Amino acid sequence: MKLSARNKLAGTVVAIKKGEAIANVELDVAGQRVVASITVDAVEELDLKAGMDVTAVIKASDVMIATG
């Protein structure tokens, strides 16, 4: 699959916490925790499981940093 997005992070699924409609998929990306909120349907369609190697594709218009 080819994507135009340039912000791609290779990682491993650590945990999946399913709610009614949304699931939080926790990834380990080079020792950092990244959490993606996706639909439960998407989790099932992708057959996501803990231990799987995946790619997080990040498409955002802004990145904000705050202090104090």
N, C-alpha and C positions, 0 to 999 in steps of 0.2 A: 504494500500500500504506500502511495506517495502522498505527502501532505505539504501544504504551503507553510504551515506553522514551523517556526525555527526553534521554539522553546520546547525541546523534548528531553525528558529526563528518564534514563533507564533505572528501574528499581525492581524491588521484590515485594509482593503482597505480604504484609505482616498479619493483618486482621481485617475482617469484614463485619461491620455491625449493621444489621438490617433493621429498618423501621417499617412502617406501613407501606410507604411508597419510595422512600429515599434510603440509600445505604451509604455509610461512610466507609470508604476503602482506604486503609492505612498502608502506606508504602514506606519502605526503607530505601532511600536514595543516597548512596554513598555515606551512610551513617546518619543521615538527616531524616526526620519524620515529615512526610507529605501526606495530607489527607484529601481525598477527592470525594465529593458528594455527588453520587450518580443515582439513577433510578434502580430499584430492585430488579426491574425487568432487564436493564442493561447488565447487571451483575450476572443474572441467569443466562442471558444470551451469550455473554462472553465466557461463561462457565468459569468465573473467577474463583480461585481457591488460594488459601494461604500457601506461601512458598513459590507461587508462580512468578516468573520473570515477566514484567510488563513495561510499557513505556507510557509515562504521563505526558500528555500533550497539553501545554498551557497556552491559552489564548486570552490575553487580557490587554486592555488599552492603557491601564495605569498600574504602577507599582508604587505604593506609598510607604514611607518610613516615618516613624514618630519616636520621640524621646520624651523622658520625664512625664 
